[in-house]
C-alpha cells in the first residue's frame, strides 16, 4: 500500500434513520394524550355499540333514579325526550364514528412514537381542521365563552405550532 492510499480513508456515511432521536418531552406528552384519547374512544365506541338494542329511555330513567333524581324534573326531562328519539341505527352510526376517530388518534400516536413524517403532517392537518370548528363553537355556539372550548382551541393551536416548528428536528424517518 502506498502512502497516498493509506492517507485516503473511506468516509462512513450515516443513514438518516441512524441519527439519534432528540429527547422531546412535549412530543412524548402529545403521544401519550393521543394514545389515551384513542384508547378511551375505542372503549366508548364499544360501550355505545353494546347499547344499540337496549331500551335507552328505560336505561336513562333507571340511571337517573339510581342517583336519586326525578326523570320527569325540568332538568332531566328534555334529555329523556331526546333519548327517546334515538334509534338503533343512530346508535350504530355514532359508535362507528367514535371508533373511526379513536383509530385516527391511535394512528397519530403510533406514527408520532415512531417519528414518521407522515404522522406529523396528519396531526398538523387534523389540528388545523378543528380550529375553525372550535372557534365557531367558542364564539357563537351553545357554549359560547366556555373556557373548556377555549382551552381545546388553544391546545390545538399549540400542538400544531409545536409540531410544525420542530418537524425537521424531531422527524427523520421517511415512513
N, C-alpha and C positions, 0 to 999 in steps of 0.2 A: 504494500500500500504506500502510495506517495504522500508527501507532506500535505499536498493540496487536498487529496482525498480524505485525509484524516481531519483536516480543518473544516471540511464541509460535513455538517451533521444534518441528518434529516429532521425537518421540522414536524413536530407532532401536532396534529390538529385535534381539537376537542369538539365532538359533536354538540349541537345546540342542546340536546336532551341531557347531556352530561354536566351542563353548567349547574352548579349548586343552586338550589332554590333559596330565595331570600326568606327570612323569617318575616311573617306578616300577621301580627295578632288581629288586626282589623279584618283581614281576609278570612282568618280562621273563625272569627265570630260570625261573619256573614255565612260561611259554610255551615256552621252549627245551626244557625237560625233557619237556613233554607232546609236542612235535613230534618230538623224538629218540626217545622211547619208542614213539610211534605208528609212526614210520618203521621202527624196528627190529622191531617186532612184525609189520608187514606183510611185511617181508623174511623173517622167521622163518616166517610162515604160508605163504609161497610155498615155502620150503625144505621144510617139513613136508609140504605138499601134493604136492611132487615125489617124496616117499618112499612114497607110498601103494601103488605097485605093485612095490616092491622087497622083496627078502628081508631083512627087518630083523634077524633073528638072525645072518645071514651078515655083514651090514654091521657089526653090533656086534662080532662076533668078529674081523673084519679090522681094525677100528679099535683094538681092544684089543691085537692083535698088532703093529699099526703103532707103538704106544707101548711096545713090548716088555713087554707084560703077558700074563698067562695067563688066558684067558677062563673056565677051569674053577677058578680060585682062589676062596677064600672071599669075597674082596672083589667079584669080578665076576660070579660065578655067579648070585646072586639077581637081579641086574639083567638078565642074559641070559635067565633063566627068565621074568621079567615081560615082556620084549620079545617073547618067543616067543608070548605070548597076544594081542598086538596084531594087529587085522585091518585091511585096507584101509579099511573103513567107519569104524573108530575113528580112523584117521589123518585121514581126510577131515573127520570131525566136529571133531577137535581143531584142524585147520587153519582151519576156518570160525570156530570160537570165537576163536582167536587173531586172525584177520583182523578180526572184528567189534570186538573190544576195541581193536585198533590203530586202526580207523576212529573209534571213540569218542574215543580220545586225540587223534587228529588234529583231529577236530571241536572238541574242547575248546580245543586250542592255537590254531586259527584263530579261533575265537569270542573267546577272550581277546585275541588280537592286534588284532582289530577293535573291541575293547572293547564287545562286545554283552552286554546284561544277561542274556539267557538263558544265556550261556556261564558266567557267574559262578555262577549257580544250578545249572547242570549239574555244574560242578566241585565245588561245595559238597555237593550231594547224593551225587555219586559218591564223594567222600572220606568222607562220613558213612556210606555203605553199607559200606565196607570196614573201618571202625574196629572193629565188634564181631567181625568175622571175624579180623582181625589180633590183637585182644585175646585171643580164644579160642585162636588158634594160639600166641601167646606164653605163655599161662598153662597150657594143657592139651595142646597139640599135640605132635607127634613131635619138634619142635624147641623145646620149651618152654624159656624162658630164653635163647633165641638173640638175640644183640644186633642182628642184621640185621632180624629181625622187629620187635624193639622200635624200631629206627630207622625202619622203614617206618611203624609205628604213630604215632610222634611226628611224622614228616614229614607224614602225612595230617592230623593234628590241627592242626599249624602252618599248613598250606596252607588248611585250612578256616577257621581262625580269622582269618588274614590277609585272605582274600577277603571273608569276611562283614564284618569290621571296616571294610574300605576300599571296599566295593561302591559307595557313593554318590560317593565322591571319584574313583574310577577309571573308572566305567562310566556314561557319559552317554547313549549311543545307545539307541534303543528297538527295535533289531533283535531 
